Amino acid sequence: MPKTQSMVVLLRSVNVGGKNKIIMAEWQTALAKAGLMNPATYIQSGNAIVESPLTPIQTRASIQQLMQAEFELIIDTVVLAKKRFLEIAAALPFADADVSKCHVTFLNRTVKANELAVIDPFIRDGEQVRIDRQIVYLHCPHGYGTSKLTNGLFERKWNTIATTRNWKTVQILAEMLRNR
């Protein structure tokens, strides 16, 4: 039997505003049916922990095919190996920030240093942004809902796929991974 590894699966824009509706219990069943082991979901926004003998890139492709076949949806997906996700969850760069105002945006490609300045005009007073390869750490003291630092902005400016989770969700997913 091939060796498996735990991974985090993050779907972009499911169950938001009545669009791309997926019942998490059905998604969990579909993940198992597709050969991903021990699937567990967390809240309705498309978070899952799975075990797979595939690489994260192969698992991502498999899940995207599954979403189209089972739910007739084309959903952008980010998949990260356990080790990388735990590194992200341990690396919040804002020491004195209110963690309830912190978020992590997951990208499907690395942003290069020469691309960073294009978002500067969208950073509001007090907001903080730190980028680590394919991860954008955000501190939005006025609230994420009022920030211009959105998935859509990053996707347009950096030609990437982006999905954001609040810090609490990142920590819960990390705990789910640690318990595997």
C-alpha positions as CSV (number, residue, x, y, z in Angstrom):
1,M,0.0,0.0,0.0
2,P,1.5,3.4,-1.0
3,K,2.5,5.7,1.9
4,T,-0.1,8.5,2.5
5,Q,0.3,12.0,3.9
6,S,-2.2,14.3,5.5
7,M,-3.2,17.4,3.6
8,V,-5.4,20.4,4.0
9,V,-7.9,21.1,1.2
10,L,-9.2,24.6,0.8
11,L,-12.0,25.3,-1.7
12,R,-12.5,28.8,-3.0
13,S,-15.9,30.4,-2.9
14,V,-18.2,27.6,-1.9
15,N,-21.4,28.3,0.0
16,V,-20.9,32.1,-0.3
17,G,-24.0,34.2,-1.0
18,G,-26.0,31.2,-2.1
19,K,-23.5,30.3,-4.9
20,N,-21.5,27.1,-5.4
21,K,-23.6,25.3,-2.7
22,I,-22.1,22.1,-1.4
23,I,-23.3,20.2,1.6
24,M,-20.2,19.3,3.6
25,A,-21.4,15.8,4.5
26,E,-21.9,15.1,0.8
27,W,-18.5,16.5,0.0
28,Q,-16.9,14.4,2.7
29,T,-18.6,11.3,1.3
30,A,-17.4,12.2,-2.2
31,L,-13.8,12.7,-1.0
32,A,-13.8,9.2,0.4
33,K,-15.4,7.8,-2.7
34,A,-12.6,9.4,-4.7
35,G,-10.0,7.4,-2.7
36,L,-9.0,10.1,-0.3
37,M,-8.7,8.6,3.2
38,N,-10.1,9.7,6.5
39,P,-11.7,12.9,5.1
40,A,-12.9,15.4,7.7
41,T,-14.5,18.8,7.0
42,Y,-14.6,22.0,9.0
43,I,-17.4,24.5,8.7
44,Q,-19.3,25.2,5.5
45,S,-16.6,27.2,3.6
46,G,-14.9,24.2,2.0
47,N,-12.2,23.1,4.4
48,A,-11.1,19.5,4.6
49,I,-8.4,17.3,6.0
50,V,-7.6,14.2,4.0
51,E,-4.9,11.6,3.6
52,S,-3.7,10.8,0.2
53,P,-0.9,8.7,-1.4
54,L,-0.7,11.5,-4.1
55,T,1.3,14.7,-4.0
56,P,-0.6,17.9,-3.1
57,I,-0.6,18.9,-6.8
58,Q,-2.0,15.5,-7.9
59,T,-4.5,15.6,-5.0
60,R,-5.6,19.1,-6.1
61,A,-6.2,17.9,-9.7
62,S,-8.1,14.9,-8.4
63,I,-10.4,17.1,-6.2
64,Q,-11.1,19.6,-9.0
65,Q,-12.2,16.7,-11.2
66,L,-14.3,15.3,-8.4
67,M,-16.0,18.7,-7.9
68,Q,-16.9,18.8,-11.5
69,A,-18.1,15.2,-11.7
70,E,-20.0,15.0,-8.4
71,F,-21.3,18.6,-8.0
72,E,-21.0,20.0,-11.6
73,L,-18.9,22.9,-10.2
74,I,-15.6,24.2,-11.3
75,I,-14.0,25.2,-8.0
76,D,-10.5,26.5,-7.5
77,T,-8.7,24.5,-4.9
78,V,-5.6,24.9,-2.8
79,V,-4.0,21.8,-1.3
80,L,-1.2,21.9,1.2
81,A,0.8,19.1,2.8
82,K,0.6,18.8,6.6
83,K,4.1,20.1,7.3
84,R,3.7,23.2,5.2
85,F,0.3,24.0,6.7
86,L,1.7,23.7,10.2
87,E,4.6,26.0,9.3
88,I,2.0,28.6,8.1
89,A,-0.1,28.2,11.2
90,A,2.9,28.8,13.4
91,A,4.3,31.9,11.6
92,L,1.9,34.8,12.1
93,P,4.2,37.7,11.6
94,F,2.2,40.3,13.6
95,A,3.3,39.9,17.2
96,D,1.0,42.5,18.8
97,A,-2.0,42.1,16.5
98,D,-5.5,41.2,17.5
99,V,-5.6,37.7,16.0
100,S,-9.3,38.1,15.4
101,K,-8.4,40.6,12.8
102,C,-5.8,38.4,11.1
103,H,-6.2,36.3,8.0
104,V,-4.2,34.1,5.7
105,T,-4.6,34.1,1.9
106,F,-3.4,31.0,0.1
107,L,-2.3,31.4,-3.5
108,N,-1.6,28.8,-6.1
109,R,1.7,30.3,-7.1
110,T,4.6,32.1,-5.6
111,V,4.5,35.9,-5.8
112,K,7.8,37.4,-6.9
113,A,9.4,40.4,-5.2
114,N,8.9,42.6,-8.2
115,E,5.1,42.0,-8.1
116,L,4.5,43.1,-4.5
117,A,4.3,46.9,-5.1
118,V,1.1,46.6,-7.2
119,I,-1.0,46.1,-4.1
120,D,0.5,49.0,-2.1
121,P,-2.2,51.5,-3.2
122,F,-4.9,49.2,-1.8
123,I,-3.4,48.9,1.7
124,R,-5.4,51.0,4.2
125,D,-4.0,52.9,7.1
126,G,-3.1,50.4,9.8
127,E,-3.3,47.3,7.6
128,Q,-0.3,45.0,7.5
129,V,0.7,42.6,4.8
130,R,3.5,40.0,4.8
131,I,4.1,37.6,2.0
132,D,5.9,34.2,2.3
133,R,6.1,32.5,-1.1
134,Q,2.4,31.5,-1.7
135,I,1.0,32.8,1.5
136,V,-0.2,36.3,2.3
137,Y,-0.6,37.1,6.0
138,L,-3.1,39.9,6.6
139,H,-3.8,42.1,9.6
140,C,-6.9,44.1,8.9
141,P,-7.7,46.1,12.1
142,H,-10.8,47.7,10.5
143,G,-12.1,44.2,9.6
144,Y,-11.5,42.0,6.6
145,G,-14.9,42.9,5.2
146,T,-13.9,46.5,4.7
147,S,-10.5,45.8,3.4
148,K,-9.5,46.0,-0.3
149,L,-7.0,43.2,0.2
150,T,-9.4,40.6,-1.1
151,N,-9.1,37.3,-3.1
152,G,-10.3,39.2,-6.2
153,L,-7.6,41.9,-5.9
154,F,-4.8,39.3,-5.5
155,E,-6.2,37.3,-8.4
156,R,-6.4,40.3,-10.7
157,K,-3.0,41.8,-9.8
158,W,-1.0,38.7,-9.5
159,N,-2.8,36.3,-12.0
160,T,-3.3,33.7,-9.4
161,I,-6.0,31.8,-7.5
162,A,-6.5,33.0,-3.9
163,T,-8.6,31.8,-1.0
164,T,-8.6,33.4,2.4
165,R,-9.2,31.9,5.9
166,N,-9.4,33.7,9.2
167,W,-6.7,33.0,11.8
168,K,-9.1,31.0,14.0
169,T,-9.9,28.6,11.1
170,V,-6.2,28.2,10.3
171,Q,-5.6,27.3,13.9
172,I,-8.5,24.8,14.0
173,L,-7.3,23.1,10.8
174,A,-3.8,23.0,12.2
175,E,-5.1,21.3,15.3
176,M,-7.0,18.8,13.2
177,L,-3.8,18.0,11.4
178,R,-1.8,17.6,14.6
179,N,-4.4,15.1,15.8
180,R,-3.7,12.8,12.8
